[in-house]
Amino acid sequence: MGNVKPWQTLATAGPLTLKTRGGEFLVLTEGKVLMGSKRHGSEDELALKGCEALGMRAPKVLIGGLGFGYTLRKALDLLPSDARVTVAEMSAPLVEWNRTVLSHLAQDPLADARVTLEVGDVRDTLKRNDATFNAILMDVDNGPFAISHDANAGLYSQKGLKLIHQSLAAKGTAVIWSAGDDAAFKRRLDNAHFDSTRTWAIAGSQHVLFIGQK
């Protein structure tokens, strides 16, 4: 135990703190761990479930929440060269860290020419008149299961799900990452006018994907 290296603080911006130890990174909000870089299988699965079946020309994908860029990287690896990916991220400091000290983690996906970054609330992106996407991938806060910021709850409300549904193109897919299962949220998803809904458990973790097909 005495040989374990302490966490080093790399940057602080408002309530957010970026720490590192032995090549691993953590982002904390008000002292609580918001995300870590060590495991990202569920973030990869989020992109896979939303993008693997997109066979149309020039698909449009929205990713709500940048994280460490893993979902974006996996989506870019799956999508064709004419795809257009919009990333909505509320935190400007997190964006800056992804462009600099964290860029190597997911091979700097923000530099891809297919990506448009919008720094702001993903709901503002969804409300635009031209916002129609073939896939919407949501990883905001800890999902509906364990929200750390009350302002994010509206995204996972019945009104928020209606907004997501309206922003999907015909036969579009919405995939929502959650830190755990949430029966109440599944009921709200069932009532959001999707043609079909399902829950996908991530092997080896308690993380869950909620999937709605238009």
Stockholm file with secondary structure:
# STOCKHOLM 1.0

chainA/1-214         MGNVKPWQTLATAGPLTLKTRGGEFLVLTEGKVLMGSKRHGSEDELALKGCEALGMRAPKVLIGGLGFGYTLRKALDLLPSDARVTVAEMSAPLVEWNRTVLSHLAQDPLADARVTLEVGDVRDTLKRNDATFNAILMDVDNGPFAISHDANAGLYSQKGLKLIHQSLAAKGTAVIWSAGDDAAFKRRLDNAHFDSTRTWAIAGSQHVLFIGQK
#=GR chainA/1-214 SS CTTCCCCEEEEEETTEEEEEETTEEEEEETTEEEEESSCCHHHHHHHHHHHTTCCSSSCEEEEECCTTSHHHHHHHHHSCTTCEEEEEESCHHHHHHHHTTTTTTTTCGGGSTTEEEEESCHHHHHHSTTCCEEEEEECCTTTTSSCSSGGGGGGGSHHHHHHHHHTEEEEEEEEEEESSCCHHHHHHHHTTTCSEEEEEECTTSSCEEEEEEC
#=GC SS_cons         CTTCCCCEEEEEETTEEEEEETTEEEEEETTEEEEESSCCHHHHHHHHHHHTTCCSSSCEEEEECCTTSHHHHHHHHHSCTTCEEEEEESCHHHHHHHHTTTTTTTTCGGGSTTEEEEESCHHHHHHSTTCCEEEEEECCTTTTSSCSSGGGGGGGSHHHHHHHHHTEEEEEEEEEEESSCCHHHHHHHHTTTCSEEEEEECTTSSCEEEEEEC
//
